[in-house]
Amino acid sequence: MNTDLVWFKSSYSSSGGGECVEVAASSGMVHVRDSKDTSGPQLAVEPGAWASFVSFAAEQPLPA
C-alpha cells in the first residue's frame, strides 16, 4: 500500500453518508479505496480505465 498518496473525496460527498470512495493519483495510476476503511484494500487502475468508468457512471440514471 502506498502511504505517500494524497487522497480526496468528491465535493458531492456528505460527511454523514458513509458511502464514499476516495481517489488518489500517482505516476500512471489512479488509486481508489473505501473511505470507511482507509487501511483496507485499494484498487489501482490506469488513468484511461478510470476515465472510462467515470464517464460510464455519469451516464447512468440515479436510483429512485
N, C-alpha and C positions, 0 to 999 in steps of 0.2 A: 504494500500500500504506500503510495507516495504522500508523504507528510508535508511536502513543500507546495502543494496545490492551494490556490485561493478559491474557495467555494462560494457560490452565491445562489440565492433563490429568486424566483420571479417576483417582481413587484406586485403581481396579482395575488400572491400567496398571503393568506392571513396568518397571524401568529397563533391562532387557536384551532385551525383546521386539522393539522396533523397529517394531511395528505399531500405532502410536498416532496419534490426531489430537489437535490442540489446539483449544480453543474460546475465543473472547473475545466479550464483549458490548459493543455501543456503542448509542447512541441509535437505537432502532428496527431494529437489525440484529444478527444473530448471525454471527460470522466463524469459519470453520473452515479449518485448514491441516494439512499433514503434519508431524508432529513431527521427522521426519528431514531435512526441507528447509524450515526456518523462513523462508528468504528466497524460497521458491518461491511458486507461485500460491495464492490464497486463494479460498474460496467465501464469499459474503455472502448470507444468506437472512433473510427476515422471521421474527420470533420464532414466529409460528403455524406456519409451514412447518417450522421446526426442531423444535418440539414434536411435530408430526405424525410427522416422521421418527424421532425418539427413541422415541415410542410404538410405531411400527411395528417398529423394530429390536428393542425389548424383547420383543415378542410372538413373534419368530421362534425356532425351535429352534436350539440350538447345534450346530455341525457335529460329527460323530463323530470 
